[in-house]
Structure formats: structure tokens, C-alpha cells
């Protein structure tokens, strides 16, 4: 008597193997079914148009970090809009005390691949700069120039330099300008200087522009002369026109500062040393002006030549 085998159950539902897709385009008379996608229009109100939130501020702040990183991008944009309202109208002390939990999700939103979220997040950062000022400094460059996922400054510079959406680029540039206008110049300069050597030339250029705007607001101090000259000298031959123009403005400021500080002990000691070295190396004794002597003492040879050429 032949051996009987148990019947094999046919797979159903999710267990059923997928049909192989055809290798060629197939014509069909069927129309796609299901609900039509809903068109969503996101508004970007100006800072002056933002209204206070009507709910309890503490409760809203508690919920915001989770809402900002919501998988629903419309909800995420709404949460960032709420943050903008709070930045303008909430008590700065209360809002400032929540930055440790608010800024990381905002940075994630700035890095979003969805341009609508990116722009709304950058607008929120600009409002925070204008309302909280130096309270934002500890969160500006966490991780430094080599950690863009945790560095708000790097994210903004990258968006302002390299994003394919022009409206995102424009908003990032505006927000960086808010930083230059709202944050204390000295610590902001410290955070910007490493980006003037970034491998991305457009990031270097944007960092140079913000650096020049920052120093322009505060004016250069005597101790800044030996800091600004090497940066401006390096950027004045950069391959991006924007970087070269910012460097020329920095050099003009540096030259004005040199003329004011020429009689100071610090500048005189450099000039005396440079003059002695020039006389020892130059048998002809060609006269060199104080500015040329100073530049040649502070800068590498090729950089000094480029600086002096610009200043002619």
C-alpha cells in the first residue's frame, strides 16, 4: 500500500511569496485606487507676524522635542513653528532653560532632506539667535567642525553653501547674519576660524563672510591683528570670489588697525625684529615700509606677497 503524505497548506496573506515583476513595461486599463493625496501648503510667517501660543508654555515645551522629530513632516513643521512663536514671545529665561532638550532635535531638522522642514528649522534657529543671543553659544558648535551632525554652526554653513534649494540657501545665509549680529563677537570668531580652512570651498567662503560681518560689528581689537592677518592672507587667494572679497575687507580693517597701533610696544617689537632681519638679508638695504615689514614678519613669504599686492 503506497505511503500517504500529509496535504501541504497553501501559503496565505503575508506568507505568500511575491510575484516576480515583469521585465518589460505592461499596459493596463486599471486606474490607481485609494484616497487622493492631500495637498499641504506650509506658510513661513515673518518674525513680526508670529503670535503668542495660547496653551500653557511649560506643557508646550515638554511636548516640543518629540513633536519636532515626528515622522509626520507636517506635524514636525507645526512644532518648529510653535518653537518660533515661543522664541519671540516666551520668557527668555524659561526658554533658555530648555535649550538642552530643544536644540538637538532642531539640528536634526536642519539636516532634514525635506526642504520644507529644513527651512522652518533654520527660521527657528534665526529667531533663537535674535531672542536668546549668547545663550545659544554652548550649542553652536558641539563636536566642532568635524562633527556636522552635532554642530549647528556647521549645518548652517553647509546649508548656506551647498544646498540645491535656493530658498534654503537664502534662509541659512540670513540666519548666519543673525548670528553675527546677535552673538558676542569674540566667542563667535573662535568658532568660525576653523571653518575658514574647511575642505569645502563654499563653506570656507561663507565662514569668511560671517567672520568679516562679526568683526565689522565689534571692530578689531589690538590683539586681533595677529589673528586676522593669517586668515585674510590665506583667503585672499581662495578660488571662490566670495571668500576673496571678504578677505579684502578683513585686510582693509587689519591695515587700519595697524596704523592705529603702529606705536604700540607689541607692534614695535615685531617691526624692530623684522627690520633687523631685512637689513641682514638685504645687502642693498632697500627701504621697506612698516606695513610691509610687519606683514613679512607675521606671514609666510607667498602669503605676505599676496597681501601686499592687494593693499597696493
DRENNUKOL-377807 format. One record per residue (C-alpha): y, x, z; residue in three letters; residue number from 1. Coordinates in steps of 0.001 Angstrom, whole numbers, plus 500000, padded with zeros to 6 digits. Layout:
% residues N
+--------+--------+--------+------+------+
!     py !     px !     pz ! resn ! resi !
+--------+--------+--------+------+------+
!      Y !      X !      Z !  ALA !  NUM !
...
+--------+--------+--------+------+------+
***
This chain:
% residues 312
+--------+--------+--------+------+------+
!     py !     px !     pz ! resn ! resi !
+--------+--------+--------+------+------+
! 500000 ! 500000 ! 500000 !  UNK !    1 !
! 503350 ! 501581 ! 498936 !  UNK !    2 !
! 505705 ! 502666 ! 501719 !  UNK !    3 !
! 508670 ! 500297 ! 502132 !  UNK !    4 !
! 512159 ! 501674 ! 502598 !  UNK !    5 !
! 514947 ! 500001 ! 504525 !  UNK !    6 !
! 517673 ! 498486 ! 502331 !  UNK !    7 !
! 520834 ! 500584 ! 502117 !  UNK !    8 !
! 524010 ! 498759 ! 503112 !  UNK !    9 !
! 526815 ! 498963 ! 500569 !  UNK !   10 !
! 529974 ! 500567 ! 501961 !  UNK !   11 !
! 532819 ! 498152 ! 502586 !  UNK !   12 !
! 536540 ! 498393 ! 503213 !  UNK !   13 !
! 537767 ! 501883 ! 504169 !  UNK !   14 !
! 534219 ! 503304 ! 503867 !  UNK !   15 !
! 534080 ! 502513 ! 500153 !  UNK !   16 !
! 534701 ! 505644 ! 498001 !  UNK !   17 !
! 537867 ! 505667 ! 495908 !  UNK !   18 !
! 537579 ! 505093 ! 492181 !  UNK !   19 !
! 538271 ! 508089 ! 490011 !  UNK !   20 !
! 541728 ! 507961 ! 488423 !  UNK !   21 !
! 541742 ! 507825 ! 484600 !  UNK !   22 !
! 542757 ! 510976 ! 482741 !  UNK !   23 !
! 544980 ! 509088 ! 480291 !  UNK !   24 !
! 547759 ! 506516 ! 480605 !  UNK !   25 !
! 546294 ! 502995 ! 480794 !  UNK !   26 !
! 548174 ! 499913 ! 479602 !  UNK !   27 !
! 548239 ! 496936 ! 481927 !  UNK !   28 !
! 549701 ! 493436 ! 481942 !  UNK !   29 !
! 549902 ! 493295 ! 485743 !  UNK !   30 !
! 553250 ! 493476 ! 487491 !  UNK !   31 !
! 553606 ! 495190 ! 490886 !  UNK !   32 !
! 553305 ! 492743 ! 493735 !  UNK !   33 !
! 554713 ! 492748 ! 497266 !  UNK !   34 !
! 558282 ! 492329 ! 498525 !  UNK !   35 !
! 561159 ! 493897 ! 496652 !  UNK !   36 !
! 562689 ! 496923 ! 498407 !  UNK !   37 !
! 565841 ! 496059 ! 500318 !  UNK !   38 !
! 568965 ! 497911 ! 499203 !  UNK !   39 !
! 570659 ! 499598 ! 502161 !  UNK !   40 !
! 574258 ! 500738 ! 501979 !  UNK !   41 !
! 575322 ! 503272 ! 504612 !  UNK !   42 !
! 579007 ! 503451 ! 505479 !  UNK !   43 !
! 580798 ! 506603 ! 506605 !  UNK !   44 !
! 583819 ! 505443 ! 508621 !  UNK !   45 !
! 586564 ! 507947 ! 509309 !  UNK !   46 !
! 587138 ! 509154 ! 512848 !  UNK !   47 !
! 590134 ! 506851 ! 513240 !  UNK !   48 !
! 588034 ! 503824 ! 512241 !  UNK !   49 !
! 585351 ! 504322 ! 514902 !  UNK !   50 !
! 585258 ! 501675 ! 517640 !  UNK !   51 !
! 584036 ! 501999 ! 521266 !  UNK !   52 !
! 580451 ! 500955 ! 521973 !  UNK !   53 !
! 580163 ! 497595 ! 523718 !  UNK !   54 !
! 576939 ! 498398 ! 525632 !  UNK !   55 !
! 576511 ! 500402 ! 528827 !  UNK !   56 !
! 577273 ! 504007 ! 527892 !  UNK !   57 !
! 574604 ! 505569 ! 530132 !  UNK !   58 !
! 571907 ! 503314 ! 528726 !  UNK !   59 !
! 573022 ! 504046 ! 525167 !  UNK !   60 !
! 572959 ! 507800 ! 525859 !  UNK !   61 !
! 569472 ! 507546 ! 527347 !  UNK !   62 !
! 568134 ! 505955 ! 524169 !  UNK !   63 !
! 570041 ! 508053 ! 521627 !  UNK !   64 !
! 567809 ! 511177 ! 521344 !  UNK !   65 !
! 564782 ! 509068 ! 520422 !  UNK !   66 !
! 566759 ! 506872 ! 518050 !  UNK !   67 !
! 568267 ! 509871 ! 516229 !  UNK !   68 !
! 564802 ! 511186 ! 515279 !  UNK !   69 !
! 563431 ! 507737 ! 514415 !  UNK !   70 !
! 561056 ! 507571 ! 511435 !  UNK !   71 !
! 563215 ! 504697 ! 510184 !  UNK !   72 !
! 566035 ! 506517 ! 508435 !  UNK !   73 !
! 568369 ! 503504 ! 508662 !  UNK !   74 !
! 567884 ! 503452 ! 512443 !  UNK !   75 !
! 568476 ! 507224 ! 512570 !  UNK !   76 !
! 571780 ! 506841 ! 510698 !  UNK !   77 !
! 572804 ! 503997 ! 513006 !  UNK !   78 !
! 572066 ! 506175 ! 516041 !  UNK !   79 !
! 574152 ! 509026 ! 514643 !  UNK !   80 !
! 576949 ! 506531 ! 514011 !  UNK !   81 !
! 576724 ! 505479 ! 517659 !  UNK !   82 !
! 576984 ! 509119 ! 518685 !  UNK !   83 !
! 580162 ! 509386 ! 516635 !  UNK !   84 !
! 581596 ! 506384 ! 518473 !  UNK !   85 !
! 580776 ! 507983 ! 521800 !  UNK !   86 !
! 582242 ! 511308 ! 520712 !  UNK !   87 !
! 585575 ! 509610 ! 520060 !  UNK !   88 !
! 585735 ! 507054 ! 522880 !  UNK !   89 !
! 583359 ! 508055 ! 525721 !  UNK !   90 !
! 584328 ! 510152 ! 528725 !  UNK !   91 !
! 584053 ! 513801 ! 527537 !  UNK !   92 !
! 582567 ! 514855 ! 530875 !  UNK !   93 !
! 579809 ! 512247 ! 530637 !  UNK !   94 !
! 579067 ! 513060 ! 527014 !  UNK !   95 !
! 579212 ! 516798 ! 527637 !  UNK !   96 !
! 576594 ! 516496 ! 530371 !  UNK !   97 !
! 574156 ! 515031 ! 527820 !  UNK !   98 !
! 574563 ! 517662 ! 525095 !  UNK !   99 !
! 571381 ! 519492 ! 526060 !  UNK !  100 !
! 569307 ! 516480 ! 525016 !  UNK !  101 !
! 571583 ! 515287 ! 522200 !  UNK !  102 !
! 572218 ! 518444 ! 520177 !  UNK !  103 !
! 568585 ! 519386 ! 519278 !  UNK !  104 !
! 567864 ! 516051 ! 517518 !  UNK !  105 !
! 571263 ! 516273 ! 515817 !  UNK !  106 !
! 570368 ! 519735 ! 514485 !  UNK !  107 !
! 567107 ! 518297 ! 513169 !  UNK !  108 !
! 569116 ! 515579 ! 511428 !  UNK !  109 !
! 571491 ! 518125 ! 509866 !  UNK !  110 !
! 568406 ! 519794 ! 508369 !  UNK !  111 !
! 567021 ! 516492 ! 507055 !  UNK !  112 !
! 566006 ! 516288 ! 503403 !  UNK !  113 !
! 567573 ! 512835 ! 503220 !  UNK !  114 !
! 571203 ! 513471 ! 502336 !  UNK !  115 !
! 572414 ! 510266 ! 503997 !  UNK !  116 !
! 571084 ! 511411 ! 507369 !  UNK !  117 !
! 572438 ! 514912 ! 506793 !  UNK !  118 !
! 575951 ! 513717 ! 506050 !  UNK !  119 !
! 576035 ! 511331 ! 509021 !  UNK !  120 !
! 574781 ! 514091 ! 511334 !  UNK !  121 !
! 577393 ! 516553 ! 510051 !  UNK !  122 !
! 580107 ! 513944 ! 510616 !  UNK !  123 !
! 578838 ! 513536 ! 514185 !  UNK !  124 !
! 578995 ! 517303 ! 514743 !  UNK !  125 !
! 582578 ! 517347 ! 513496 !  UNK !  126 !
! 583509 ! 514602 ! 515948 !  UNK !  127 !
! 581825 ! 516504 ! 518778 !  UNK !  128 !
! 583754 ! 519673 ! 517900 !  UNK !  129 !
! 587053 ! 517820 ! 517944 !  UNK !  130 !
! 586363 ! 515911 ! 521164 !  UNK !  131 !
! 584455 ! 518454 ! 523272 !  UNK !  132 !
! 585711 ! 521800 ! 521968 !  UNK !  133 !
! 584226 ! 524762 ! 523825 !  UNK !  134 !
! 581554 ! 522593 ! 525460 !  UNK !  135 !
! 579764 ! 522918 ! 522095 !  UNK !  136 !
! 579755 ! 526738 ! 522132 !  UNK !  137 !
! 576435 ! 527162 ! 524034 !  UNK !  138 !
! 574694 ! 525022 ! 521413 !  UNK !  139 !
! 576373 ! 526525 ! 518370 !  UNK !  140 !
! 574085 ! 529444 ! 517671 !  UNK !  141 !
! 570926 ! 529110 ! 519766 !  UNK !  142 !
! 568462 ! 531620 ! 518369 !  UNK !  143 !
! 571089 ! 533481 ! 516358 !  UNK !  144 !
! 571479 ! 533981 ! 512635 !  UNK !  145 !
! 567751 ! 534463 ! 512106 !  UNK !  146 !
! 566782 ! 531085 ! 513602 !  UNK !  147 !
! 568294 ! 528368 ! 511396 !  UNK !  148 !
! 566072 ! 525649 ! 512826 !  UNK !  149 !
! 567704 ! 526022 ! 516233 !  UNK !  150 !
! 571113 ! 527279 ! 515144 !  UNK !  151 !
! 573696 ! 524604 ! 514461 !  UNK !  152 !
! 576123 ! 527145 ! 513010 !  UNK !  153 !
! 573545 ! 528472 ! 510567 !  UNK !  154 !
! 572582 ! 524945 ! 509500 !  UNK !  155 !
! 576216 ! 524090 ! 508766 !  UNK !  156 !
! 576800 ! 527328 ! 506851 !  UNK !  157 !
! 573670 ! 526782 ! 504773 !  UNK !  158 !
! 574589 ! 523170 ! 504007 !  UNK !  159 !
! 578142 ! 524184 ! 503116 !  UNK !  160 !
! 576903 ! 526953 ! 500844 !  UNK !  161 !
! 573683 ! 525829 ! 499232 !  UNK !  162 !
! 573161 ! 522065 ! 499330 !  UNK !  163 !
! 572708 ! 520392 ! 495956 !  UNK !  164 !
! 574625 ! 517285 ! 497073 !  UNK !  165 !
! 578346 ! 517916 ! 496720 !  UNK !  166 !
! 579312 ! 515267 ! 499276 !  UNK !  167 !
! 577154 ! 517078 ! 501865 !  UNK !  168 !
! 578746 ! 520421 ! 500949 !  UNK !  169 !
! 582247 ! 518985 ! 501329 !  UNK !  170 !
! 581454 ! 517431 ! 504706 !  UNK !  171 !
! 579893 ! 520647 ! 506020 !  UNK !  172 !
! 582964 ! 522623 ! 504969 !  UNK !  173 !
! 585225 ! 520122 ! 506734 !  UNK !  174 !
! 583132 ! 520294 ! 509900 !  UNK !  175 !
! 583256 ! 524102 ! 509898 !  UNK !  176 !
! 587036 ! 523808 ! 509613 !  UNK !  177 !
! 586986 ! 521537 ! 512671 !  UNK !  178 !
! 585076 ! 524282 ! 514495 !  UNK !  179 !
! 587694 ! 526869 ! 513528 !  UNK !  180 !
! 590449 ! 524564 ! 514774 !  UNK !  181 !
! 588785 ! 523272 ! 517959 !  UNK !  182 !
! 586788 ! 526142 ! 519483 !  UNK !  183 !
! 588165 ! 529227 ! 521225 !  UNK !  184 !
! 588613 ! 531941 ! 518572 !  UNK !  185 !
! 587062 ! 534917 ! 520376 !  UNK !  186 !
! 583584 ! 533444 ! 521055 !  UNK !  187 !
! 583526 ! 531738 ! 517667 !  UNK !  188 !
! 584331 ! 535041 ! 515951 !  UNK !  189 !
! 581451 ! 536682 ! 517844 !  UNK !  190 !
! 579075 ! 534059 ! 516465 !  UNK !  191 !
! 580446 ! 534229 ! 512919 !  UNK !  192 !
! 580432 ! 538001 ! 512411 !  UNK !  193 !
! 576635 ! 538368 ! 511906 !  UNK !  194 !
! 576752 ! 535774 ! 509118 !  UNK !  195 !
! 579152 ! 537946 ! 507101 !  UNK !  196 !
! 576062 ! 540090 ! 506408 !  UNK !  197 !
! 573737 ! 537178 ! 505612 !  UNK !  198 !
! 571358 ! 537714 ! 502684 !  UNK !  199 !
! 572617 ! 534509 ! 501040 !  UNK !  200 !
! 575909 ! 535461 ! 499321 !  UNK !  201 !
! 577267 ! 531919 ! 499562 !  UNK !  202 !
! 576630 ! 531874 ! 503314 !  UNK !  203 !
! 578481 ! 535205 ! 503601 !  UNK !  204 !
! 581386 ! 533706 ! 501702 !  UNK !  205 !
! 581583 ! 530547 ! 503788 !  UNK !  206 !
! 581330 ! 532601 ! 507011 !  UNK !  207 !
! 584197 ! 534779 ! 505764 !  UNK !  208 !
! 586362 ! 531719 ! 505088 !  UNK !  209 !
! 585739 ! 530242 ! 508557 !  UNK !  210 !
! 586310 ! 533671 ! 510121 !  UNK !  211 !
! 589678 ! 534001 ! 508390 !  UNK !  212 !
! 590679 ! 530467 ! 509418 !  UNK !  213 !
! 589670 ! 531200 ! 513029 !  UNK !  214 !
! 591617 ! 534440 ! 513226 !  UNK !  215 !
! 594589 ! 532825 ! 511482 !  UNK !  216 !
! 594860 ! 530206 ! 514226 !  UNK !  217 !
! 594794 ! 532697 ! 517086 !  UNK !  218 !
! 596376 ! 535711 ! 515358 !  UNK !  219 !
! 594706 ! 539091 ! 515604 !  UNK !  220 !
! 594860 ! 540904 ! 518929 !  UNK !  221 !
! 595234 ! 544727 ! 519082 !  UNK !  222 !
! 591548 ! 545152 ! 519870 !  UNK !  223 !
! 590575 ! 543174 ! 516754 !  UNK !  224 !
! 591789 ! 545838 ! 514346 !  UNK !  225 !
! 588624 ! 547915 ! 514507 !  UNK !  226 !
! 586513 ! 544743 ! 514203 !  UNK !  227 !
! 588213 ! 543045 ! 511275 !  UNK !  228 !
! 588690 ! 546112 ! 509076 !  UNK !  229 !
! 584967 ! 546898 ! 508556 !  UNK !  230 !
! 584154 ! 543231 ! 507874 !  UNK !  231 !
! 587037 ! 542704 ! 505459 !  UNK !  232 !
! 586364 ! 546058 ! 503790 !  UNK !  233 !
! 582749 ! 545142 ! 503154 !  UNK !  234 !
! 583552 ! 541657 ! 501855 !  UNK !  235 !
! 586450 ! 542636 ! 499612 !  UNK !  236 !
! 583927 ! 543849 ! 497025 !  UNK !  237 !
! 581480 ! 540959 ! 497549 !  UNK !  238 !
! 580097 ! 539313 ! 494410 !  UNK !  239 !
! 581353 ! 535856 ! 495494 !  UNK !  240 !
! 585060 ! 535242 ! 494731 !  UNK !  241 !
! 585459 ! 533057 ! 497824 !  UNK !  242 !
! 584382 ! 535944 ! 500070 !  UNK !  243 !
! 586743 ! 538372 ! 498321 !  UNK !  244 !
! 589718 ! 536041 ! 498728 !  UNK !  245 !
! 589004 ! 535542 ! 502438 !  UNK !  246 !
! 588639 ! 539319 ! 502847 !  UNK !  247 !
! 592012 ! 539934 ! 501176 !  UNK !  248 !
! 593682 ! 537546 ! 503621 !  UNK !  249 !
! 591986 ! 539310 ! 506523 !  UNK !  250 !
! 593147 ! 542688 ! 505225 !  UNK !  251 !
! 596729 ! 541443 ! 504982 !  UNK !  252 !
! 596549 ! 540307 ! 508613 !  UNK !  253 !
! 594976 ! 543605 ! 509634 !  UNK !  254 !
! 597744 ! 545575 ! 507877 !  UNK !  255 !
! 600440 ! 543529 ! 509629 !  UNK !  256 !
! 598704 ! 544148 ! 512970 !  UNK !  257 !
! 598505 ! 547888 ! 512214 !  UNK !  258 !
! 602256 ! 548032 ! 511556 !  UNK !  259 !
! 602916 ! 546297 ! 514875 !  UNK !  260 !
! 600511 ! 548522 ! 516813 !  UNK !  261 !
! 601168 ! 551797 ! 514997 !  UNK !  262 !
! 602968 ! 553284 ! 518002 !  UNK !  263 !
! 600242 ! 552332 ! 520487 !  UNK !  264 !
! 598143 ! 555014 ! 522170 !  UNK !  265 !
! 594896 ! 553706 ! 520639 !  UNK !  266 !
! 596205 ! 553841 ! 517051 !  UNK !  267 !
! 597996 ! 557165 ! 517547 !  UNK !  268 !
! 594854 ! 558881 ! 518791 !  UNK !  269 !
! 592992 ! 557763 ! 515663 !  UNK !  270 !
! 595853 ! 558908 ! 513414 !  UNK !  271 !
! 596081 ! 562332 ! 515055 !  UNK !  272 !
! 592362 ! 562917 ! 514659 !  UNK !  273 !
! 592423 ! 561678 ! 511055 !  UNK !  274 !
! 595413 ! 563873 ! 510197 !  UNK !  275 !
! 593722 ! 566966 ! 511599 !  UNK !  276 !
! 590558 ! 566249 ! 509615 !  UNK !  277 !
! 592541 ! 565579 ! 506434 !  UNK !  278 !
! 594504 ! 568822 ! 506759 !  UNK !  279 !
! 591345 ! 570819 ! 507400 !  UNK !  280 !
! 589615 ! 569333 ! 504352 !  UNK !  281 !
! 592632 ! 569269 ! 502001 !  UNK !  282 !
! 593906 ! 572763 ! 501223 !  UNK !  283 !
! 596641 ! 571324 ! 499050 !  UNK !  284 !
! 597954 ! 569382 ! 502033 !  UNK !  285 !
! 598549 ! 566176 ! 500114 !  UNK !  286 !
! 600501 ! 563780 ! 502306 !  UNK !  287 !
! 598723 ! 560587 ! 503282 !  UNK !  288 !
! 600432 ! 557572 ! 504782 !  UNK !  289 !
! 599474 ! 556328 ! 508281 !  UNK !  290 !
! 597648 ! 553265 ! 506927 !  UNK !  291 !
! 595565 ! 555367 ! 504546 !  UNK !  292 !
! 594755 ! 557845 ! 507297 !  UNK !  293 !
! 593712 ! 555043 ! 509616 !  UNK !  294 !
! 591503 ! 553339 ! 507019 !  UNK !  295 !
! 589786 ! 556602 ! 506096 !  UNK !  296 !
! 589152 ! 557312 ! 509781 !  UNK !  297 !
! 587723 ! 553870 ! 510552 !  UNK !  298 !
! 585850 ! 553044 ! 507336 !  UNK !  299 !
! 583210 ! 554751 ! 505163 !  UNK !  300 !
! 584680 ! 556519 ! 502160 !  UNK !  301 !
! 583869 ! 553957 ! 499469 !  UNK !  302 !
! 584929 ! 551047 ! 501681 !  UNK !  303 !
! 588230 ! 552751 ! 502543 !  UNK !  304 !
! 588944 ! 553297 ! 498846 !  UNK !  305 !
! 588302 ! 549598 ! 498107 !  UNK !  306 !
! 590576 ! 548517 ! 500957 !  UNK !  307 !
! 593399 ! 550840 ! 499921 !  UNK !  308 !
! 593102 ! 549687 ! 496313 !  UNK !  309 !
! 593559 ! 546059 ! 497408 !  UNK !  310 !
! 596562 ! 546988 ! 499560 !  UNK !  311 !
! 598364 ! 548804 ! 496726 !  UNK !  312 !
+--------+--------+--------+------+------+
***
